[in-house]
Amino acid sequence: MDVKYDLNSYVRVLKKASTPSWDEFSQIGLIAGAGIFLIGFMGFVIFALMSFLPGGV
C-alpha cells in the first residue's frame, strides 16, 4: 500500500470536485424525493393488497 500515491489520488479528486449549483442541487433533491415517494407508494400498495386479499397479513 503506497500511502503517498493514495494521498495524491485523493488530493487530485478533491481538486476536481466542485460544489453543485442551486439548480443541480434542487434537481437532485427532486429526483431523490420522487424515488422515495415511489418506493413508499409501492410498499403501501403491496401492503394494501396483502391486507385485503384472503390469507393476507
C-alpha positions in Angstrom: 0.0 0.0 0.0 1.6 3.2 -1.2 0.4 6.0 1.1 2.0 8.8 -1.0 0.3 7.6 -4.2 -3.1 7.2 -2.4 -2.9 10.7 -0.9 -2.0 12.2 -4.3 -5.1 10.4 -5.8 -7.3 11.8 -3.1 -6.0 15.3 -3.5 -6.4 15.2 -7.3 -10.1 14.1 -6.8 -10.7 16.9 -4.3 -9.2 19.5 -6.6 -11.6 18.4 -9.4 -14.7 18.3 -7.2 -16.9 21.3 -7.0 -19.9 22.5 -5.1 -23.1 21.9 -7.1 -25.1 25.0 -8.2 -28.5 25.6 -6.7 -30.2 24.2 -9.9 -28.2 21.0 -9.7 -28.9 20.6 -6.0 -32.6 21.2 -6.4 -32.8 18.8 -9.3 -31.0 16.1 -7.3 -33.4 16.7 -4.4 -36.5 16.4 -6.7 -35.3 13.2 -8.2 -34.4 11.7 -4.8 -37.7 12.8 -3.4 -39.6 11.3 -6.3 -37.7 8.0 -5.8 -38.5 7.9 -2.1 -42.2 8.6 -2.8 -42.3 5.9 -5.5 -40.8 3.3 -3.2 -43.1 4.2 -0.3 -46.2 4.2 -2.6 -45.3 0.8 -4.0 -44.9 -0.5 -0.4 -48.3 0.9 0.5 -49.9 -0.7 -2.5 -48.4 -4.1 -1.7 -49.5 -3.8 2.0 -53.0 -2.8 1.0 -53.3 -5.8 -1.4 -51.9 -8.2 1.2 -54.4 -6.8 3.8 -57.5 -7.2 1.6 -56.7 -10.5 -0.1 -57.7 -13.7 1.7 -54.9 -15.1 3.7 -53.1 -11.8 3.9 -51.3 -10.3 6.8 
